[in-house]
Each structure stands twice: as structure tokens, then as C-alpha cells.
């Protein structure tokens, strides 16, 4: 099993969620986050004053998947999160972690059955 932690643009969340749902990853966790990477924020103008926005609003999507679903899940996230055909700076990242165990609290199911 694997744990995917993805940071994506807020506007691509619905597309990513739909793609994951289509491959059977129906349980996801979503958090609103802020950060920056190569994008390094941007400049905005408010009431005539220019200011720099360093922390860019993003969404973190977390999903657990089985070994057989890993490549499909990564592809689903990339397809849903990519801006246009080529993509753009700030589209996000996917971090993949090996997940040694999962337990459903209600029933005590373990492993893939808990997902």
C-alpha cells in the first residue's frame, strides 16, 4: 500500500477528485494549505498599492492506494492537476510514501480491506 500526499492548485481539485474516483480511489482527505516553491509567490495590486504574496494558496490531497493502483493514481492526479497540455509552474507535486499498515477503526479491518 502507498500513501500519496499531493499539493495542487485549488482550481484543479474537482478534476483530480473525479479522476481518482474513476479509478476506484474514493476516499481522499483534502486540506487548504499555503506555500511556495519555484513559483515564489506573485505581486498583486490592492487599492492602488502593490504588495507581494509570498505564500500561495494550494490544496493538499491525501489518498491511500494499493500497490496495483499506485501508477493509475499518480497518472490520475497528474492528468487532473496539469494546467493545459504542457503544464505550468505551480501545478504541484506528488509525494509517495510506503504505507506499512492501515486499520479501519470501526471494524478493525487491516491492510487493503481497511481502505
C-alpha positions as CSV (number, residue, x, y, z in Angstrom):
1,X,0.0,0.0,0.0
2,X,1.0,3.6,-0.6
3,X,0.2,7.0,0.8
4,X,0.1,9.9,-1.7
5,X,0.3,13.4,-0.4
6,X,-0.3,15.9,-3.3
7,X,-0.1,19.7,-3.3
8,X,-2.1,21.1,-6.2
9,X,-3.8,24.2,-7.4
10,X,-7.2,24.9,-5.8
11,X,-8.8,25.1,-9.2
12,X,-7.8,21.6,-10.2
13,X,-9.2,19.8,-7.1
14,X,-12.5,18.8,-8.7
15,X,-10.8,17.3,-11.7
16,X,-8.3,15.4,-9.5
17,X,-11.1,14.1,-7.3
18,X,-13.1,13.0,-10.3
19,X,-10.1,11.2,-11.9
20,X,-9.3,9.4,-8.6
21,X,-12.9,8.4,-8.2
22,X,-13.0,6.9,-11.7
23,X,-10.1,4.5,-10.9
24,X,-11.6,3.5,-7.6
25,X,-9.8,5.7,-5.1
26,X,-13.0,7.0,-3.5
27,X,-11.6,8.1,0.0
28,X,-9.5,11.2,0.0
29,X,-8.6,13.9,2.5
30,X,-8.4,17.5,1.4
31,X,-6.8,20.4,3.3
32,X,-6.3,24.0,2.4
33,X,-2.6,24.9,2.6
34,X,-0.3,27.7,1.7
35,X,3.3,27.5,0.4
36,X,5.7,28.3,-2.3
37,X,8.3,26.5,-4.4
38,X,9.7,27.6,-7.7
39,X,6.6,29.7,-8.2
40,X,7.8,32.0,-5.4
41,X,4.6,33.9,-5.0
42,X,3.4,36.8,-7.1
43,X,2.6,40.5,-6.9
44,X,-0.9,41.9,-6.6
45,X,-2.3,45.4,-6.5
46,X,-5.0,46.3,-3.9
47,X,-6.4,49.9,-3.8
48,X,-3.5,51.2,-5.8
49,X,-0.9,49.7,-3.5
50,X,1.3,46.9,-4.8
51,X,2.2,44.1,-2.5
52,X,3.9,40.7,-2.8
53,X,2.0,37.5,-2.0
54,X,4.7,35.0,-0.9
55,X,2.6,32.2,0.3
56,X,0.4,30.9,-2.5
57,X,-2.9,29.2,-1.6
58,X,-2.9,25.5,-2.6
59,X,-4.8,22.3,-1.7
60,X,-3.3,19.2,-0.2
61,X,-4.9,15.9,-1.3
62,X,-4.1,12.7,0.6
63,X,-5.1,9.3,-0.6
64,X,-4.1,5.7,0.3
65,X,-4.0,3.2,-2.5
66,X,-3.0,-0.4,-3.1
67,X,0.2,-1.4,-4.9
68,X,-1.8,-2.2,-8.1
69,X,-3.4,1.3,-8.0
70,X,-0.3,3.4,-7.5
71,X,0.6,4.2,-11.1
72,X,-3.0,4.8,-12.0
73,X,-3.5,7.1,-9.1
74,X,-0.3,9.1,-9.9
75,X,-1.5,9.4,-13.5
76,X,-5.0,10.4,-12.5
77,X,-3.6,13.2,-10.2
78,X,-1.2,14.4,-12.9
79,X,-3.9,14.5,-15.6
80,X,-6.3,16.3,-13.4
81,X,-3.8,18.7,-11.9
82,X,-1.9,19.7,-15.0
83,X,-2.5,23.2,-16.5
84,X,-3.0,22.7,-20.2
85,X,-1.2,20.2,-22.4
86,X,2.3,21.2,-21.2
87,X,1.6,22.1,-17.6
88,X,2.8,25.2,-15.9
89,X,4.9,26.3,-13.0
90,X,3.0,25.8,-9.8
91,X,0.9,22.8,-10.9
92,X,2.0,21.0,-7.8
93,X,3.9,17.9,-6.5
94,X,3.1,14.3,-5.5
95,X,4.9,12.7,-2.7
96,X,4.7,8.9,-2.4
97,X,5.2,7.0,0.8
98,X,5.2,3.3,1.5
99,X,2.3,2.6,3.8
100,X,3.0,-0.4,6.0
101,X,-0.4,-0.7,7.6
102,X,-3.9,0.7,7.6
103,X,-6.6,-0.1,10.2
104,X,-10.3,0.7,10.0
105,X,-11.2,1.9,13.5
106,X,-14.9,0.8,13.3
107,X,-14.3,-2.8,12.3
108,X,-10.7,-3.5,12.9
109,X,-10.1,-4.4,9.3
110,X,-6.4,-4.2,8.3
111,X,-4.4,-3.7,5.1
112,X,-6.2,-3.3,1.8
113,X,-9.6,-4.2,3.4
114,X,-9.3,-1.1,5.6
115,X,-9.0,1.2,2.5
